[in-house]
Amino acid sequence: MSRSRLFSRPGASLTTSAFYILLSLSVQDRHGYDILKDVTLSSAGRVKVGPGTLYTTLKRLLDVGLIIEVEGRVDSERDDSRRRYYRLTGQGRAELAAELERMEHALKLARTRRARPAQ
């Protein structure tokens, strides 16, 4: 699967759904429904990823090695064998860090430009 579908354009930032999924997995391994809930919560309801987008994006993230599928969770009492759990890889963490750096740079630039008096 092409990496370009995870990014807004080749060599650029991640899509919103890919970013929030990676961000969700940066905290802990999660299953699909847990990712959906966390994305909505983390974005204060501004980003809602539907099941179709979620599983398509998860497949793409798996295909390019940014996440892996893992066997259940450590908390086996709450584990459901029907659920698939996902984990961020080292490459996924690096991509997320690069995306955060791009965002920080853009935010800094926006604040600098907004701080200048109008001419």
VMD Tcl script that builds the backbone (N, CA, C; Angstrom):
set m [mol new atoms 357]
animate dup $m
set s [atomselect $m all]
$s set {name element resname resid chain x y z} {
  {N N MET 1 A 0.849 -1.178 0.000}
  {CA C MET 1 A 0.000 0.000 0.000}
  {C C MET 1 A 0.889 1.234 0.000}
  {N N SER 2 A 0.481 2.218 -0.666}
  {CA C SER 2 A 1.261 3.438 -0.824}
  {C C SER 2 A 1.249 4.285 0.447}
  {N N ARG 3 A 2.413 4.815 0.784}
  {CA C ARG 3 A 2.506 5.734 1.923}
  {C C ARG 3 A 1.749 7.020 1.641}
  {N N SER 4 A 1.592 7.362 0.360}
  {CA C SER 4 A 1.002 8.653 0.014}
  {C C SER 4 A -0.427 8.795 0.523}
  {N N ARG 5 A -1.130 7.702 0.707}
  {CA C ARG 5 A -2.504 7.802 1.198}
  {C C ARG 5 A -2.577 8.113 2.692}
  {N N LEU 6 A -1.467 8.006 3.387}
  {CA C LEU 6 A -1.420 8.367 4.803}
  {C C LEU 6 A -1.092 9.836 4.987}
  {N N PHE 7 A -0.608 10.444 3.941}
  {CA C PHE 7 A -0.136 11.810 4.017}
  {C C PHE 7 A -0.998 12.702 3.143}
  {N N SER 8 A -1.098 13.978 3.520}
  {CA C SER 8 A -1.899 14.902 2.725}
  {C C SER 8 A -1.315 15.052 1.327}
  {N N ARG 9 A 0.000 14.929 1.216}
  {CA C ARG 9 A 0.694 14.854 -0.076}
  {C C ARG 9 A 2.055 14.236 0.215}
  {N N PRO 10 A 2.675 13.589 -0.751}
  {CA C PRO 10 A 3.956 12.916 -0.487}
  {C C PRO 10 A 4.982 13.847 0.159}
  {N N GLY 11 A 5.632 13.374 1.220}
  {CA C GLY 11 A 6.650 14.154 1.911}
  {C C GLY 11 A 6.084 15.233 2.815}
  {N N ALA 12 A 4.774 15.233 2.992}
  {CA C ALA 12 A 4.138 16.277 3.794}
  {C C ALA 12 A 3.549 15.674 5.067}
  {N N SER 13 A 2.635 16.406 5.649}
  {CA C SER 13 A 2.064 15.993 6.918}
  {C C SER 13 A 1.122 14.798 6.777}
  {N N LEU 14 A 0.935 14.105 7.896}
  {CA C LEU 14 A 0.002 12.985 7.953}
  {C C LEU 14 A -1.421 13.486 7.770}
  {N N THR 15 A -2.307 12.612 7.310}
  {CA C THR 15 A -3.722 12.972 7.294}
  {C C THR 15 A -4.174 13.119 8.744}
  {N N THR 16 A -5.265 13.812 8.948}
  {CA C THR 16 A -5.784 14.018 10.295}
  {C C THR 16 A -6.075 12.688 10.975}
  {N N SER 17 A -6.717 11.771 10.260}
  {CA C SER 17 A -7.046 10.484 10.881}
  {C C SER 17 A -5.786 9.699 11.238}
  {N N ALA 18 A -4.798 9.656 10.362}
  {CA C ALA 18 A -3.553 8.935 10.651}
  {C C ALA 18 A -2.846 9.556 11.855}
  {N N PHE 19 A -2.803 10.878 11.915}
  {CA C PHE 19 A -2.157 11.559 13.037}
  {C C PHE 19 A -2.814 11.180 14.363}
  {N N TYR 20 A -4.134 11.296 14.439}
  {CA C TYR 20 A -4.822 11.021 15.697}
  {C C TYR 20 A -4.770 9.543 16.083}
  {N N ILE 21 A -4.746 8.648 15.106}
  {CA C ILE 21 A -4.604 7.223 15.412}
  {C C ILE 21 A -3.218 6.951 15.993}
  {N N LEU 22 A -2.180 7.500 15.378}
  {CA C LEU 22 A -0.824 7.323 15.916}
  {C C LEU 22 A -0.713 7.945 17.304}
  {N N LEU 23 A -1.306 9.111 17.483}
  {CA C LEU 23 A -1.281 9.778 18.784}
  {C C LEU 23 A -1.965 8.912 19.845}
  {N N SER 24 A -3.080 8.319 19.495}
  {CA C SER 24 A -3.799 7.440 20.413}
  {C C SER 24 A -2.942 6.239 20.811}
  {N N LEU 25 A -2.260 5.663 19.841}
  {CA C LEU 25 A -1.432 4.485 20.108}
  {C C LEU 25 A -0.112 4.827 20.789}
  {N N SER 26 A 0.233 6.107 20.853}
  {CA C SER 26 A 1.480 6.497 21.524}
  {C C SER 26 A 1.370 6.333 23.036}
  {N N VAL 27 A 0.153 6.238 23.541}
  {CA C VAL 27 A -0.078 6.102 24.978}
  {C C VAL 27 A -0.105 4.640 25.399}
  {N N GLN 28 A -0.798 3.814 24.618}
  {CA C GLN 28 A -0.932 2.395 24.950}
  {C C GLN 28 A -1.475 1.630 23.751}
  {N N ASP 29 A -1.355 0.307 23.804}
  {CA C ASP 29 A -1.969 -0.536 22.781}
  {C C ASP 29 A -3.482 -0.372 22.896}
  {N N ARG 30 A -4.151 -0.384 21.754}
  {CA C ARG 30 A -5.607 -0.206 21.768}
  {C C ARG 30 A -6.248 -1.047 20.678}
  {N N HIS 31 A -7.524 -1.340 20.870}
  {CA C HIS 31 A -8.321 -1.979 19.830}
  {C C HIS 31 A -9.105 -0.885 19.104}
  {N N GLY 32 A -9.721 -1.252 17.992}
  {CA C GLY 32 A -10.364 -0.271 17.125}
  {C C GLY 32 A -11.358 0.646 17.804}
  {N N TYR 33 A -12.305 0.081 18.549}
  {CA C TYR 33 A -13.319 0.916 19.180}
  {C C TYR 33 A -12.696 1.856 20.206}
  {N N ASP 34 A -11.691 1.384 20.918}
  {CA C ASP 34 A -10.990 2.224 21.890}
  {C C ASP 34 A -10.276 3.385 21.182}
  {N N ILE 35 A -9.713 3.107 20.011}
  {CA C ILE 35 A -9.070 4.170 19.226}
  {C C ILE 35 A -10.110 5.212 18.826}
  {N N LEU 36 A -11.274 4.761 18.339}
  {CA C LEU 36 A -12.339 5.696 17.945}
  {C C LEU 36 A -12.709 6.620 19.100}
  {N N LYS 37 A -12.923 6.041 20.283}
  {CA C LYS 37 A -13.292 6.841 21.456}
  {C C LYS 37 A -12.183 7.810 21.830}
  {N N ASP 38 A -10.934 7.333 21.807}
  {CA C ASP 38 A -9.806 8.176 22.205}
  {C C ASP 38 A -9.592 9.336 21.237}
  {N N VAL 39 A -9.757 9.089 19.943}
  {CA C VAL 39 A -9.595 10.163 18.955}
  {C C VAL 39 A -10.625 11.258 19.209}
  {N N THR 40 A -11.869 10.869 19.441}
  {CA C THR 40 A -12.920 11.850 19.712}
  {C C THR 40 A -12.615 12.624 20.990}
  {N N LEU 41 A -12.201 11.917 22.034}
  {CA C LEU 41 A -11.874 12.554 23.313}
  {C C LEU 41 A -10.652 13.459 23.189}
  {N N SER 42 A -9.586 12.960 22.579}
  {CA C SER 42 A -8.338 13.720 22.453}
  {C C SER 42 A -8.505 14.990 21.634}
  {N N SER 43 A -9.404 14.950 20.674}
  {CA C SER 43 A -9.610 16.115 19.806}
  {C C SER 43 A -10.741 17.003 20.310}
  {N N ALA 44 A -11.230 16.725 21.513}
  {CA C ALA 44 A -12.350 17.466 22.091}
  {C C ALA 44 A -13.553 17.458 21.148}
  {N N GLY 45 A -13.757 16.331 20.470}
  {CA C GLY 45 A -14.897 16.177 19.576}
  {C C GLY 45 A -14.735 16.801 18.205}
  {N N ARG 46 A -13.600 17.434 17.952}
  {CA C ARG 46 A -13.385 18.098 16.658}
  {C C ARG 46 A -13.099 17.106 15.538}
  {N N VAL 47 A -12.548 15.945 15.895}
  {CA C VAL 47 A -12.226 14.920 14.898}
  {C C VAL 47 A -13.009 13.665 15.251}
  {N N LYS 48 A -13.795 13.212 14.297}
  {CA C LYS 48 A -14.536 11.965 14.475}
  {C C LYS 48 A -14.176 11.061 13.317}
  {N N VAL 49 A -13.554 9.953 13.639}
  {CA C VAL 49 A -13.144 8.986 12.630}
  {C C VAL 49 A -14.179 7.866 12.636}
  {N N GLY 50 A -14.810 7.629 11.507}
  {CA C GLY 50 A -15.780 6.547 11.401}
  {C C GLY 50 A -15.087 5.209 11.234}
  {N N PRO 51 A -15.826 4.117 11.392}
  {CA C PRO 51 A -15.232 2.783 11.278}
  {C C PRO 51 A -14.552 2.530 9.931}
  {N N GLY 52 A -15.140 2.978 8.849}
  {CA C GLY 52 A -14.535 2.763 7.530}
  {C C GLY 52 A -13.179 3.432 7.407}
  {N N THR 53 A -13.118 4.698 7.813}
  {CA C THR 53 A -11.856 5.441 7.776}
  {C C THR 53 A -10.851 4.824 8.738}
  {N N LEU 54 A -11.315 4.450 9.927}
  {CA C LEU 54 A -10.417 3.865 10.927}
  {C C LEU 54 A -9.727 2.619 10.388}
  {N N TYR 55 A -10.508 1.661 9.920}
  {CA C TYR 55 A -9.911 0.384 9.522}
  {C C TYR 55 A -9.121 0.487 8.223}
  {N N THR 56 A -9.516 1.388 7.338}
  {CA C THR 56 A -8.709 1.632 6.135}
  {C C THR 56 A -7.366 2.239 6.527}
  {N N THR 57 A -7.399 3.210 7.430}
  {CA C THR 57 A -6.162 3.862 7.872}
  {C C THR 57 A -5.289 2.893 8.663}
  {N N LEU 58 A -5.890 2.084 9.533}
  {CA C LEU 58 A -5.114 1.088 10.278}
  {C C LEU 58 A -4.400 0.135 9.324}
  {N N LYS 59 A -5.091 -0.310 8.283}
  {CA C LYS 59 A -4.464 -1.213 7.314}
  {C C LYS 59 A -3.277 -0.539 6.642}
  {N N ARG 60 A -3.432 0.711 6.275}
  {CA C ARG 60 A -2.331 1.439 5.632}
  {C C ARG 60 A -1.165 1.627 6.591}
  {N N LEU 61 A -1.469 1.958 7.839}
  {CA C LEU 61 A -0.413 2.119 8.846}
  {C C LEU 61 A 0.320 0.798 9.081}
  {N N LEU 62 A -0.419 -0.301 9.083}
  {CA C LEU 62 A 0.191 -1.634 9.201}
  {C C LEU 62 A 1.085 -1.923 8.000}
  {N N ASP 63 A 0.571 -1.637 6.808}
  {CA C ASP 63 A 1.298 -1.941 5.567}
  {C C ASP 63 A 2.639 -1.220 5.470}
  {N N VAL 64 A 2.709 -0.004 6.014}
  {CA C VAL 64 A 3.961 0.760 5.914}
  {C C VAL 64 A 4.815 0.654 7.180}
  {N N GLY 65 A 4.366 -0.150 8.144}
  {CA C GLY 65 A 5.182 -0.429 9.318}
  {C C GLY 65 A 5.148 0.606 10.421}
  {N N LEU 66 A 4.135 1.474 10.429}
  {CA C LEU 66 A 4.051 2.468 11.501}
  {C C LEU 66 A 3.366 1.900 12.743}
  {N N ILE 67 A 2.580 0.842 12.559}
  {CA C ILE 67 A 1.962 0.131 13.674}
  {C C ILE 67 A 2.072 -1.370 13.405}
  {N N ILE 68 A 1.865 -2.152 14.462}
  {CA C ILE 68 A 1.782 -3.609 14.319}
  {C C ILE 68 A 0.549 -4.088 15.070}
  {N N GLU 69 A 0.088 -5.265 14.720}
  {CA C GLU 69 A -0.999 -5.898 15.450}
  {C C GLU 69 A -0.374 -6.770 16.532}
  {N N VAL 70 A -0.938 -6.723 17.743}
  {CA C VAL 70 A -0.390 -7.490 18.862}
  {C C VAL 70 A -1.459 -8.403 19.444}
  {N N GLU 71 A -1.003 -9.421 20.160}
  {CA C GLU 71 A -1.906 -10.370 20.815}
  {C C GLU 71 A -2.466 -9.758 22.085}
  {N N GLY 72 A -3.737 -9.442 22.100}
  {CA C GLY 72 A -4.410 -8.977 23.310}
  {C C GLY 72 A -3.646 -7.964 24.133}
  {N N ARG 73 A -4.165 -7.686 25.296}
  {CA C ARG 73 A -3.534 -6.743 26.212}
  {C C ARG 73 A -3.016 -7.467 27.434}
  {N N VAL 74 A -2.215 -6.762 28.180}
  {CA C VAL 74 A -1.669 -7.320 29.419}
  {C C VAL 74 A -2.801 -7.605 30.407}
  {N N ASP 75 A -3.805 -6.740 30.430}
  {CA C ASP 75 A -4.945 -6.891 31.329}
  {C C ASP 75 A -5.894 -7.942 30.747}
  {N N SER 76 A -5.587 -9.222 30.975}
  {CA C SER 76 A -6.339 -10.301 30.337}
  {C C SER 76 A -7.781 -10.402 30.826}
  {N N GLU 77 A -8.095 -9.858 32.000}
  {CA C GLU 77 A -9.474 -9.870 32.488}
  {C C GLU 77 A -10.387 -9.094 31.552}
  {N N ARG 78 A -9.881 -8.016 30.996}
  {CA C ARG 78 A -10.695 -7.156 30.139}
  {C C ARG 78 A -10.460 -7.438 28.662}
  {N N ASP 79 A -9.603 -8.394 28.363}
  {CA C ASP 79 A -9.262 -8.714 26.978}
  {C C ASP 79 A -10.404 -9.483 26.321}
  {N N ASP 80 A -10.657 -9.191 25.075}
  {CA C ASP 80 A -11.664 -9.887 24.285}
  {C C ASP 80 A -10.939 -10.487 23.091}
  {N N SER 81 A -10.975 -11.795 22.968}
  {CA C SER 81 A -10.206 -12.473 21.913}
  {C C SER 81 A -10.645 -12.075 20.505}
  {N N ARG 82 A -11.829 -11.503 20.360}
  {CA C ARG 82 A -12.297 -11.082 19.035}
  {C C ARG 82 A -11.687 -9.751 18.605}
  {N N ARG 83 A -11.174 -9.018 19.554}
  {CA C ARG 83 A -10.619 -7.697 19.243}
  {C C ARG 83 A -9.197 -7.809 18.735}
  {N N ARG 84 A -8.872 -6.898 17.824}
  {CA C ARG 84 A -7.496 -6.778 17.347}
  {C C ARG 84 A -6.884 -5.566 18.031}
  {N N TYR 85 A -5.719 -5.772 18.595}
  {CA C TYR 85 A -5.021 -4.692 19.280}
  {C C TYR 85 A -3.848 -4.228 18.430}
  {N N TYR 86 A -3.581 -2.931 18.500}
  {CA C TYR 86 A -2.537 -2.320 17.680}
  {C C TYR 86 A -1.534 -1.616 18.573}
  {N N ARG 87 A -0.283 -1.573 18.097}
  {CA C ARG 87 A 0.812 -0.941 18.837}
  {C C ARG 87 A 1.631 -0.087 17.876}
  {N N LEU 88 A 2.055 1.057 18.354}
  {CA C LEU 88 A 2.928 1.948 17.598}
  {C C LEU 88 A 4.331 1.343 17.528}
  {N N THR 89 A 4.950 1.361 16.357}
  {CA C THR 89 A 6.327 0.866 16.196}
  {C C THR 89 A 7.306 2.021 16.410}
  {N N GLY 90 A 8.581 1.705 16.437}
  {CA C GLY 90 A 9.603 2.752 16.521}
  {C C GLY 90 A 9.503 3.706 15.345}
  {N N GLN 91 A 9.270 3.144 14.169}
  {CA C GLN 91 A 9.102 3.971 12.969}
  {C C GLN 91 A 7.857 4.854 13.100}
  {N N GLY 92 A 6.801 4.305 13.693}
  {CA C GLY 92 A 5.582 5.081 13.914}
  {C C GLY 92 A 5.811 6.229 14.879}
  {N N ARG 93 A 6.573 5.959 15.949}
  {CA C ARG 93 A 6.905 7.027 16.913}
  {C C ARG 93 A 7.721 8.129 16.241}
  {N N ALA 94 A 8.652 7.718 15.382}
  {CA C ALA 94 A 9.478 8.702 14.677}
  {C C ALA 94 A 8.623 9.550 13.736}
  {N N GLU 95 A 7.696 8.930 13.043}
  {CA C GLU 95 A 6.815 9.666 12.131}
  {C C GLU 95 A 5.909 10.613 12.906}
  {N N LEU 96 A 5.390 10.156 14.041}
  {CA C LEU 96 A 4.558 11.007 14.892}
  {C C LEU 96 A 5.373 12.185 15.415}
  {N N ALA 97 A 6.595 11.940 15.851}
  {CA C ALA 97 A 7.465 13.019 16.337}
  {C C ALA 97 A 7.749 14.029 15.233}
  {N N ALA 98 A 7.981 13.550 14.022}
  {CA C ALA 98 A 8.229 14.452 12.891}
  {C C ALA 98 A 6.993 15.292 12.594}
  {N N GLU 99 A 5.829 14.676 12.696}
  {CA C GLU 99 A 4.580 15.411 12.461}
  {C C GLU 99 A 4.379 16.477 13.530}
  {N N LEU 100 A 4.643 16.133 14.774}
  {CA C LEU 100 A 4.518 17.109 15.860}
  {C C LEU 100 A 5.496 18.264 15.669}
  {N N GLU 101 A 6.693 17.962 15.196}
  {CA C GLU 101 A 7.677 19.009 14.922}
  {C C GLU 101 A 7.180 19.938 13.810}
  {N N ARG 102 A 6.592 19.359 12.752}
  {CA C ARG 102 A 6.031 20.185 11.671}
  {C C ARG 102 A 4.932 21.096 12.200}
  {N N MET 103 A 4.080 20.537 13.068}
  {CA C MET 103 A 2.978 21.319 13.640}
  {C C MET 103 A 3.501 22.440 14.536}
  {N N GLU 104 A 4.497 22.118 15.364}
  {CA C GLU 104 A 5.079 23.136 16.247}
  {C C GLU 104 A 5.696 24.270 15.438}
  {N N HIS 105 A 6.389 23.928 14.366}
  {CA C HIS 105 A 6.988 24.943 13.502}
  {C C HIS 105 A 5.899 25.825 12.888}
  {N N ALA 106 A 4.847 25.213 12.390}
  {CA C ALA 106 A 3.755 25.971 11.774}
  {C C ALA 106 A 3.078 26.874 12.799}
  {N N LEU 107 A 2.875 26.369 14.013}
  {CA C LEU 107 A 2.249 27.166 15.060}
  {C C LEU 107 A 3.135 28.345 15.455}
  {N N LYS 108 A 4.424 28.098 15.581}
  {CA C LYS 108 A 5.362 29.172 15.915}
  {C C LYS 108 A 5.348 30.250 14.829}
  {N N LEU 109 A 5.352 29.827 13.582}
  {CA C LEU 109 A 5.307 30.766 12.463}
  {C C LEU 109 A 4.015 31.573 12.486}
  {N N ALA 110 A 2.899 30.906 12.721}
  {CA C ALA 110 A 1.608 31.598 12.763}
  {C C ALA 110 A 1.567 32.619 13.893}
  {N N ARG 111 A 2.088 32.246 15.051}
  {CA C ARG 111 A 2.099 33.179 16.184}
  {C C ARG 111 A 3.001 34.376 15.901}
  {N N THR 112 A 4.141 34.132 15.271}
  {CA C THR 112 A 5.063 35.215 14.930}
  {C C THR 112 A 4.405 36.190 13.963}
  {N N ARG 113 A 3.768 35.661 12.965}
  {CA C ARG 113 A 3.133 36.527 11.960}
  {C C ARG 113 A 1.928 37.261 12.518}
  {N N ARG 114 A 1.215 36.640 13.402}
  {CA C ARG 114 A 0.056 37.288 14.000}
  {C C ARG 114 A 0.501 38.388 14.961}
  {N N ALA 115 A 1.690 38.230 15.551}
  {CA C ALA 115 A 2.189 39.194 16.529}
  {C C ALA 115 A 2.663 40.491 15.893}
  {N N ARG 116 A 2.941 40.455 14.603}
  {CA C ARG 116 A 3.413 41.670 13.932}
  {C C ARG 116 A 2.266 42.662 13.751}
  {N N PRO 117 A 2.564 43.954 13.932}
  {CA C PRO 117 A 1.516 44.960 13.725}
  {C C PRO 117 A 1.116 45.025 12.248}
  {N N ALA 118 A -0.150 45.279 12.024}
  {CA C ALA 118 A -0.649 45.416 10.647}
  {C C ALA 118 A -0.053 46.658 10.013}
  {N N GLN 119 A 0.233 46.561 8.717}
  {CA C GLN 119 A 0.837 47.708 8.024}
  {C C GLN 119 A -0.089 48.276 7.003}
}
mol reanalyze $m
mol bondsrecalc $m
mol representation Tube
mol addrep $m
